[in-house]
Amino acid sequence: MPNVHDDPAALKALQDDLYREKVLRARRMSVEERLAEVFELSNHQFGMMLAGAMHRMGTRDEAVGWQEVRRWMQRLDRVRDHGLYVTEKPAGK
């Protein structure tokens, strides 16, 4: 069986199929199911941030890791509060 990664057209077709399935799955979901997915994704991302912080700090102590994650989040808040990071394009620009 040939490797799909060796054929750019086959790889693109696979990617399109996967994307299409994700869209169709999301459309079938209720609002409650989508909200649950958001929380699950958010929890997963915080877990990844914790693991990254602990790795960067060279510790196995979760309390130290969460302290570092908190510091990162506070830094993001400061950047947003100063208008350096926005989620929407400013009006008139």
N, CA, C and O atoms as a Tinker XYZ file with bonds, in Angstrom:
   372  protein
     1  N      0.842000   -1.180000    0.000000    73     2
     2  CA     0.000000    0.000000    0.000000    64     1     3
     3  C      0.887000    1.244000    0.000000    63     2     4     5
     4  O      1.723000    1.398000    0.891000    81     3
     5  N      0.725000    2.122000   -0.968000    73     3     6
     6  CA     1.576000    3.313000   -1.043000    64     5     7
     7  C      1.278000    4.282000    0.107000    63     6     8     9
     8  O      0.170000    4.332000    0.640000    81     7
     9  N      2.289000    5.029000    0.456000    73     7    10
    10  CA     2.160000    6.028000    1.513000    64     9    11
    11  C      1.489000    7.269000    0.942000    63    10    12    13
    12  O      1.962000    7.833000   -0.045000    81    11
    13  N      0.387000    7.700000    1.560000    73    11    14
    14  CA    -0.363000    8.859000    1.064000    64    13    15
    15  C      0.502000   10.126000    1.088000    63    14    16    17
    16  O      0.261000   11.058000    0.321000    81    15
    17  N      1.503000   10.156000    1.968000    73    15    18
    18  CA     2.368000   11.331000    2.060000    64    17    19
    19  C      3.289000   11.478000    0.854000    63    18    20    21
    20  O      3.843000   12.553000    0.623000    81    19
    21  N      3.454000   10.412000    0.091000    73    19    22
    22  CA     4.304000   10.463000   -1.097000    64    21    23
    23  C      3.580000   11.029000   -2.312000    63    22    24    25
    24  O      4.214000   11.334000   -3.322000    81    23
    25  N      2.280000   11.171000   -2.228000    73    23    26
    26  CA     1.472000   11.652000   -3.351000    64    25    27
    27  C      0.743000   12.921000   -2.920000    63    26    28    29
    28  O     -0.248000   12.841000   -2.194000    81    27
    29  N      1.220000   14.100000   -3.357000    73    27    30
    30  CA     0.601000   15.359000   -2.922000    64    29    31
    31  C     -0.905000   15.429000   -3.198000    63    30    32    33
    32  O     -1.652000   15.962000   -2.377000    81    31
    33  N     -1.353000   14.909000   -4.320000    73    31    34
    34  CA    -2.784000   14.957000   -4.643000    64    33    35
    35  C     -3.585000   14.073000   -3.686000    63    34    36    37
    36  O     -4.665000   14.459000   -3.240000    81    35
    37  N     -3.060000   12.896000   -3.372000    73    35    38
    38  CA    -3.743000   11.993000   -2.443000    64    37    39
    39  C     -3.756000   12.585000   -1.037000    63    38    40    41
    40  O     -4.748000   12.467000   -0.317000    81    39
    41  N     -2.656000   13.220000   -0.651000    73    39    42
    42  CA    -2.583000   13.851000    0.662000    64    41    43
    43  C     -3.602000   14.983000    0.768000    63    42    44    45
    44  O     -4.289000   15.112000    1.780000    81    43
    45  N     -3.695000   15.793000   -0.269000    73    43    46
    46  CA    -4.665000   16.896000   -0.289000    64    45    47
    47  C     -6.090000   16.356000   -0.213000    63    46    48    49
    48  O     -6.924000   16.916000    0.500000    81    47
    49  N     -6.375000   15.290000   -0.928000    73    47    50
    50  CA    -7.709000   14.684000   -0.892000    64    49    51
    51  C     -8.031000   14.179000    0.515000    63    50    52    53
    52  O     -9.153000   14.346000    0.994000    81    51
    53  N     -7.053000   13.566000    1.171000    73    51    54
    54  CA    -7.253000   13.082000    2.533000    64    53    55
    55  C     -7.514000   14.248000    3.483000    63    54    56    57
    56  O     -8.420000   14.190000    4.314000    81    55
    57  N     -6.714000   15.308000    3.352000    73    55    58
    58  CA    -6.908000   16.487000    4.196000    64    57    59
    59  C     -8.299000   17.081000    3.988000    63    58    60    61
    60  O     -8.969000   17.453000    4.952000    81    59
    61  N     -8.728000   17.170000    2.742000    73    59    62
    62  CA   -10.059000   17.703000    2.435000    64    61    63
    63  C    -11.153000   16.840000    3.053000    63    62    64    65
    64  O    -12.125000   17.362000    3.599000    81    63
    65  N    -10.995000   15.522000    2.969000    73    63    66
    66  CA   -11.980000   14.608000    3.556000    64    65    67
    67  C    -12.059000   14.778000    5.072000    63    66    68    69
    68  O    -13.147000   14.808000    5.647000    81    67
    69  N    -10.896000   14.889000    5.709000    73    67    70
    70  CA   -10.870000   15.061000    7.160000    64    69    71
    71  C    -11.520000   16.381000    7.564000    63    70    72    73
    72  O    -12.297000   16.430000    8.518000    81    71
    73  N    -11.202000   17.440000    6.843000    73    71    74
    74  CA   -11.782000   18.749000    7.142000    64    73    75
    75  C    -13.299000   18.716000    6.947000    63    74    76    77
    76  O    -14.053000   19.210000    7.785000    81    75
    77  N    -13.725000   18.136000    5.850000    73    75    78
    78  CA   -15.159000   18.044000    5.558000    64    77    79
    79  C    -15.882000   17.300000    6.679000    63    78    80    81
    80  O    -16.954000   17.721000    7.114000    81    79
    81  N    -15.300000   16.200000    7.143000    73    79    82
    82  CA   -15.914000   15.419000    8.218000    64    81    83
    83  C    -15.993000   16.236000    9.506000    63    82    84    85
    84  O    -16.988000   16.160000   10.228000    81    83
    85  N    -14.953000   17.016000    9.798000    73    83    86
    86  CA   -14.980000   17.866000   10.991000    64    85    87
    87  C    -16.103000   18.893000   10.908000    63    86    88    89
    88  O    -16.813000   19.126000   11.886000    81    87
    89  N    -16.261000   19.502000    9.742000    73    87    90
    90  CA   -17.316000   20.503000    9.550000    64    89    91
    91  C    -18.687000   19.855000    9.694000    63    90    92    93
    92  O    -19.563000   20.392000   10.373000    81    91
    93  N    -18.873000   18.709000    9.061000    73    91    94
    94  CA   -20.166000   18.028000    9.140000    64    93    95
    95  C    -20.482000   17.598000   10.574000    63    94    96    97
    96  O    -21.625000   17.689000   11.023000    81    95
    97  N    -19.466000   17.136000   11.275000    73    95    98
    98  CA   -19.659000   16.739000   12.675000    64    97    99
    99  C    -20.073000   17.941000   13.511000    63    98   100   101
   100  O    -20.989000   17.843000   14.327000    81    99
   101  N    -19.404000   19.074000   13.315000    73    99   102
   102  CA   -19.743000   20.285000   14.070000    64   101   103
   103  C    -21.164000   20.743000   13.766000    63   102   104   105
   104  O    -21.877000   21.204000   14.657000    81   103
   105  N    -21.567000   20.618000   12.525000    73   103   106
   106  CA   -22.925000   21.037000   12.154000    64   105   107
   107  C    -23.991000   20.143000   12.776000    63   106   108   109
   108  O    -25.112000   20.589000   13.019000    81   107
   109  N    -23.645000   18.884000   13.033000    73   107   110
   110  CA   -24.603000   17.958000   13.646000    64   109   111
   111  C    -24.731000   18.172000   15.157000    63   110   112   113
   112  O    -25.692000   17.713000   15.775000    81   111
   113  N    -23.767000   18.865000   15.739000    73   111   114
   114  CA   -23.739000   19.034000   17.190000    64   113   115
   115  C    -24.733000   20.097000   17.646000    63   114   116   117
   116  O    -24.993000   21.077000   16.948000    81   115
   117  N    -25.278000   19.872000   18.833000    73   115   118
   118  CA   -26.135000   20.887000   19.447000    64   117   119
   119  C    -25.240000   21.974000   20.045000    63   118   120   121
   120  O    -24.024000   21.808000   20.143000    81   119
   121  N    -25.848000   23.069000   20.434000    73   119   122
   122  CA   -25.095000   24.155000   21.075000    64   121   123
   123  C    -24.425000   23.636000   22.344000    63   122   124   125
   124  O    -23.273000   23.970000   22.622000    81   123
   125  N    -25.137000   22.830000   23.103000    73   123   126
   126  CA   -24.586000   22.284000   24.345000    64   125   127
   127  C    -23.372000   21.396000   24.067000    63   126   128   129
   128  O    -22.382000   21.446000   24.796000    81   127
   129  N    -23.452000   20.591000   23.020000    73   127   130
   130  CA   -22.325000   19.719000   22.662000    64   129   131
   131  C    -21.122000   20.542000   22.217000    63   130   132   133
   132  O    -19.986000   20.220000   22.566000    81   131
   133  N    -21.361000   21.589000   21.458000    73   131   134
   134  CA   -20.247000   22.449000   21.027000    64   133   135
   135  C    -19.603000   23.140000   22.217000    63   134   136   137
   136  O    -18.379000   23.252000   22.288000    81   135
   137  N    -20.431000   23.606000   23.160000    73   135   138
   138  CA   -19.895000   24.250000   24.355000    64   137   139
   139  C    -19.054000   23.265000   25.166000    63   138   140   141
   140  O    -17.987000   23.622000   25.665000    81   139
   141  N    -19.526000   22.038000   25.295000    73   139   142
   142  CA   -18.761000   21.013000   26.008000    64   141   143
   143  C    -17.413000   20.778000   25.322000    63   142   144   145
   144  O    -16.397000   20.598000   25.993000    81   143
   145  N    -17.404000   20.780000   23.988000    73   143   146
   146  CA   -16.149000   20.612000   23.236000    64   145   147
   147  C    -15.191000   21.768000   23.511000    63   146   148   149
   148  O    -13.982000   21.564000   23.625000    81   147
   149  N    -15.735000   22.982000   23.616000    73   147   150
   150  CA   -14.902000   24.155000   23.911000    64   149   151
   151  C    -14.218000   23.979000   25.258000    63   150   152   153
   152  O    -13.018000   24.219000   25.386000    81   151
   153  N    -14.982000   23.559000   26.265000    73   151   154
   154  CA   -14.394000   23.372000   27.591000    64   153   155
   155  C    -13.362000   22.249000   27.591000    63   154   156   157
   156  O    -12.320000   22.360000   28.238000    81   155
   157  N    -13.645000   21.181000   26.874000    73   155   158
   158  CA   -12.689000   20.074000   26.792000    64   157   159
   159  C    -11.388000   20.536000   26.128000    63   158   160   161
   160  O    -10.298000   20.211000   26.597000    81   159
   161  N    -11.508000   21.283000   25.051000    73   159   162
   162  CA   -10.328000   21.800000   24.359000    64   161   163
   163  C     -9.555000   22.767000   25.249000    63   162   164   165
   164  O     -8.325000   22.737000   25.287000    81   163
   165  N    -10.280000   23.623000   25.961000    73   163   166
   166  CA    -9.640000   24.577000   26.863000    64   165   167
   167  C     -8.887000   23.852000   27.976000    63   166   168   169
   168  O     -7.747000   24.196000   28.285000    81   167
   169  N     -9.524000   22.851000   28.574000    73   167   170
   170  CA    -8.857000   22.078000   29.626000    64   169   171
   171  C     -7.612000   21.387000   29.089000    63   170   172   173
   172  O     -6.574000   21.360000   29.751000    81   171
   173  N     -7.717000   20.830000   27.890000    73   171   174
   174  CA    -6.564000   20.174000   27.276000    64   173   175
   175  C     -5.435000   21.183000   27.066000    63   174   176   177
   176  O     -4.274000   20.891000   27.350000    81   175
   177  N     -5.780000   22.368000   26.570000    73   175   178
   178  CA    -4.757000   23.380000   26.296000    64   177   179
   179  C     -4.069000   23.829000   27.580000    63   178   180   181
   180  O     -2.853000   24.021000   27.598000    81   179
   181  N     -4.842000   23.998000   28.660000    73   179   182
   182  CA    -4.214000   24.369000   29.928000    64   181   183
   183  C     -3.289000   23.254000   30.416000    63   182   184   185
   184  O     -2.235000   23.530000   30.988000    81   183
   185  N     -3.674000   22.008000   30.194000    73   183   186
   186  CA    -2.793000   20.894000   30.546000    64   185   187
   187  C     -1.495000   20.929000   29.753000    63   186   188   189
   188  O     -0.422000   20.646000   30.286000    81   187
   189  N     -1.603000   21.279000   28.476000    73   187   190
   190  CA    -0.401000   21.396000   27.643000    64   189   191
   191  C      0.470000   22.558000   28.124000    63   190   192   193
   192  O      1.696000   22.452000   28.156000    81   191
   193  N     -0.172000   23.663000   28.498000    73   191   194
   194  CA     0.587000   24.803000   29.026000    64   193   195
   195  C      1.296000   24.414000   30.319000    63   194   196   197
   196  O      2.456000   24.772000   30.527000    81   195
   197  N      0.596000   23.677000   31.191000    73   195   198
   198  CA     1.206000   23.230000   32.444000    64   197   199
   199  C      2.415000   22.351000   32.158000    63   198   200   201
   200  O      3.476000   22.542000   32.753000    81   199
   201  N      2.264000   21.397000   31.258000    73   199   202
   202  CA     3.385000   20.511000   30.919000    64   201   203
   203  C      4.554000   21.314000   30.355000    63   202   204   205
   204  O      5.708000   21.058000   30.698000    81   203
   205  N      4.260000   22.273000   29.498000    73   203   206
   206  CA     5.315000   23.113000   28.928000    64   205   207
   207  C      6.010000   23.949000   29.985000    63   206   208   209
   208  O      7.234000   24.086000   29.970000    81   207
   209  N      5.236000   24.506000   30.902000    73   207   210
   210  CA     5.814000   25.323000   31.968000    64   209   211
   211  C      6.703000   24.474000   32.869000    63   210   212   213
   212  O      7.807000   24.883000   33.227000    81   211
   213  N      6.217000   23.292000   33.234000    73   211   214
   214  CA     7.009000   22.421000   34.096000    64   213   215
   215  C      8.294000   21.990000   33.402000    63   214   216   217
   216  O      9.350000   21.915000   34.030000    81   215
   217  N      8.203000   21.706000   32.110000    73   215   218
   218  CA     9.400000   21.330000   31.355000    64   217   219
   219  C     10.386000   22.495000   31.314000    63   218   220   221
   220  O     11.581000   22.320000   31.550000    81   219
   221  N      9.874000   23.672000   31.016000    73   219   222
   222  CA    10.737000   24.854000   30.929000    64   221   223
   223  C     11.395000   25.159000   32.272000    63   222   224   225
   224  O     12.558000   25.559000   32.325000    81   223
   225  N     10.631000   24.964000   33.369000    73   223   226
   226  CA    11.152000   25.261000   34.702000    64   225   227
   227  C     12.025000   24.119000   35.236000    63   226   228   229
   228  O     12.724000   24.279000   36.237000    81   227
   229  N     11.978000   22.974000   34.563000    73   227   230
   230  CA    12.765000   21.825000   35.016000    64   229   231
   231  C     12.263000   21.263000   36.341000    63   230   232   233
   232  O     13.054000   20.891000   37.208000    81   231
   233  N     10.933000   21.205000   36.489000    73   231   234
   234  CA    10.351000   20.737000   37.746000    64   233   235
   235  C      9.253000   19.719000   37.481000    63   234   236   237
   236  O      8.702000   19.636000   36.383000    81   235
   237  N      8.952000   18.948000   38.515000    73   235   238
   238  CA     7.803000   18.041000   38.476000    64   237   239
   239  C      6.717000   18.533000   39.431000    63   238   240   241
   240  O      5.687000   17.882000   39.606000    81   239
   241  N      6.960000   19.681000   40.040000    73   239   242
   242  CA     6.024000   20.267000   40.998000    64   241   243
   243  C      4.938000   21.041000   40.244000    63   242   244   245
   244  O      5.209000   22.080000   39.642000    81   243
   245  N      3.701000   20.519000   40.285000    73   243   246
   246  CA     2.610000   21.164000   39.551000    64   245   247
   247  C      2.335000   22.571000   40.055000    63   246   248   249
   248  O      1.955000   23.442000   39.272000    81   247
   249  N      2.519000   22.809000   41.344000    73   247   250
   250  CA     2.271000   24.145000   41.892000    64   249   251
   251  C      3.200000   25.164000   41.238000    63   250   252   253
   252  O      2.783000   26.276000   40.913000    81   251
   253  N      4.442000   24.784000   41.050000    73   251   254
   254  CA     5.404000   25.665000   40.380000    64   253   255
   255  C      4.996000   25.855000   38.921000    63   254   256   257
   256  O      5.077000   26.962000   38.389000    81   255
   257  N      4.562000   24.784000   38.284000    73   255   258
   258  CA     4.111000   24.878000   36.897000    64   257   259
   259  C      2.918000   25.796000   36.749000    63   258   260   261
   260  O      2.883000   26.627000   35.840000    81   259
   261  N      1.922000   25.656000   37.644000    73   259   262
   262  CA     0.738000   26.521000   37.568000    64   261   263
   263  C      1.098000   27.974000   37.836000    63   262   264   265
   264  O      0.490000   28.881000   37.266000    81   263
   265  N      2.092000   28.203000   38.707000    73   263   266
   266  CA     2.558000   29.577000   38.942000    64   265   267
   267  C      3.082000   30.186000   37.647000    63   266   268   269
   268  O      2.802000   31.343000   37.335000    81   267
   269  N      3.836000   29.406000   36.908000    73   267   270
   270  CA     4.391000   29.888000   35.638000    64   269   271
   271  C      3.286000   30.110000   34.610000    63   270   272   273
   272  O      3.315000   31.101000   33.881000    81   271
   273  N      2.319000   29.210000   34.540000    73   271   274
   274  CA     1.185000   29.395000   33.625000    64   273   275
   275  C      0.442000   30.676000   33.991000    63   274   276   277
   276  O      0.080000   31.455000   33.109000    81   275
   277  N      0.214000   30.898000   35.276000    73   275   278
   278  CA    -0.465000   32.113000   35.734000    64   277   279
   279  C      0.317000   33.355000   35.295000    63   278   280   281
   280  O     -0.269000   34.347000   34.861000    81   279
   281  N      1.647000   33.286000   35.414000    73   279   282
   282  CA     2.488000   34.417000   34.995000    64   281   283
   283  C      2.330000   34.670000   33.499000    63   282   284   285
   284  O      2.245000   35.823000   33.075000    81   283
   285  N      2.289000   33.607000   32.694000    73   283   286
   286  CA     2.098000   33.751000   31.244000    64   285   287
   287  C      0.755000   34.394000   30.935000    63   286   288   289
   288  O      0.657000   35.275000   30.081000    81   287
   289  N     -0.281000   33.943000   31.641000    73   287   290
   290  CA    -1.623000   34.480000   31.387000    64   289   291
   291  C     -1.708000   35.950000   31.792000    63   290   292   293
   292  O     -2.353000   36.748000   31.112000    81   291
   293  N     -1.057000   36.304000   32.895000    73   291   294
   294  CA    -1.040000   37.708000   33.313000    64   293   295
   295  C     -0.302000   38.564000   32.286000    63   294   296   297
   296  O     -0.696000   39.698000   32.015000    81   295
   297  N      0.753000   38.021000   31.726000    73   295   298
   298  CA     1.490000   38.749000   30.684000    64   297   299
   299  C      0.597000   38.977000   29.464000    63   298   300   301
   300  O      0.590000   40.070000   28.897000    81   299
   301  N     -0.154000   37.955000   29.059000    73   299   302
   302  CA    -1.092000   38.122000   27.945000    64   301   303
   303  C     -2.146000   39.174000   28.264000    63   302   304   305
   304  O     -2.508000   39.974000   27.401000    81   303
   305  N     -2.640000   39.177000   29.500000    73   303   306
   306  CA    -3.623000   40.186000   29.909000    64   305   307
   307  C     -3.046000   41.592000   29.781000    63   306   308   309
   308  O     -3.718000   42.499000   29.290000    81   307
   309  N     -1.802000   41.774000   30.221000    73   307   310
   310  CA    -1.176000   43.104000   30.126000    64   309   311
   311  C     -1.023000   43.532000   28.673000    63   310   312   313
   312  O     -1.280000   44.688000   28.337000    81   311
   313  N     -0.613000   42.620000   27.822000    73   311   314
   314  CA    -0.458000   42.933000   26.395000    64   313   315
   315  C     -1.801000   43.343000   25.807000    63   314   316   317
   316  O     -1.892000   44.332000   25.080000    81   315
   317  N     -2.844000   42.580000   26.123000    73   315   318
   318  CA    -4.188000   42.909000   25.627000    64   317   319
   319  C     -4.654000   44.252000   26.185000    63   318   320   321
   320  O     -5.212000   45.067000   25.449000    81   319
   321  N     -4.430000   44.490000   27.481000    73   319   322
   322  CA    -4.870000   45.733000   28.121000    64   321   323
   323  C     -4.199000   46.957000   27.518000    63   322   324   325
   324  O     -4.771000   48.046000   27.527000    81   323
   325  N     -2.994000   46.788000   26.996000    73   323   326
   326  CA    -2.286000   47.898000   26.352000    64   325   327
   327  C     -2.615000   48.013000   24.867000    63   326   328   329
   328  O     -2.047000   48.849000   24.165000    81   327
   329  N     -3.529000   47.178000   24.393000    73   327   330
   330  CA    -3.954000   47.253000   22.997000    64   329   331
   331  C     -2.967000   46.654000   22.013000    63   330   332   333
   332  O     -3.086000   46.868000   20.807000    81   331
   333  N     -1.991000   45.905000   22.514000    73   331   334
   334  CA    -0.992000   45.310000   21.629000    64   333   335
   335  C     -1.456000   43.983000   21.052000    63   334   336   337
   336  O     -0.902000   43.497000   20.067000    81   335
   337  N     -2.469000   43.403000   21.667000    73   335   338
   338  CA    -3.048000   42.150000   21.181000    64   337   339
   339  C     -4.555000   42.320000   21.163000    63   338   340   341
   340  O     -5.166000   42.624000   22.188000    81   339
   341  N     -5.141000   42.128000   20.017000    73   339   342
   342  CA    -6.590000   42.255000   19.896000    64   341   343
   343  C     -7.121000   41.061000   19.122000    63   342   344   345
   344  O     -6.392000   40.430000   18.356000    81   343
   345  N     -8.384000   40.759000   19.325000    73   343   346
   346  CA    -8.989000   39.636000   18.615000    64   345   347
   347  C     -9.816000   40.098000   17.427000    63   346   348   349
   348  O    -10.279000   39.283000   16.629000    81   347
   349  N    -10.001000   41.408000   17.313000    73   347   350
   350  CA   -10.754000   41.954000   16.185000    64   349   351
   351  C     -9.982000   43.117000   15.586000    63   350   352   353
   352  O     -9.256000   43.823000   16.285000    81   351
   353  N    -10.147000   43.305000   14.299000    73   351   354
   354  CA    -9.504000   44.407000   13.608000    64   353   355
   355  C    -10.110000   45.722000   14.107000    63   354   356   357
   356  O    -11.333000   45.850000   14.160000    81   355
   357  N     -9.272000   46.702000   14.474000    73   355   358
   358  CA    -9.801000   47.984000   14.939000    64   357   359
   359  C    -10.664000   48.657000   13.868000    63   358   360   361
   360  O    -10.395000   48.532000   12.674000    81   359
   361  N    -11.688000   49.362000   14.304000    73   359   362
   362  CA   -12.583000   50.060000   13.371000    64   361   363
   363  C    -11.796000   51.095000   12.576000    63   362   364   365
   364  O    -10.928000   51.776000   13.121000    81   363
   365  N    -12.097000   51.207000   11.307000    73   363   366
   366  CA   -11.453000   52.207000   10.456000    64   365   367
   367  C    -10.076000   51.820000    9.949000    63   366   368   369
   368  O     -9.393000   52.646000    9.343000    81   367
   369  N     -9.658000   50.603000   10.178000    73   367   370
   370  CA    -8.326000   50.184000    9.709000    64   369   371
   371  C     -8.436000   49.017000    8.781000    63   370   372
   372  O     -7.423000   48.525000    8.285000    81   371
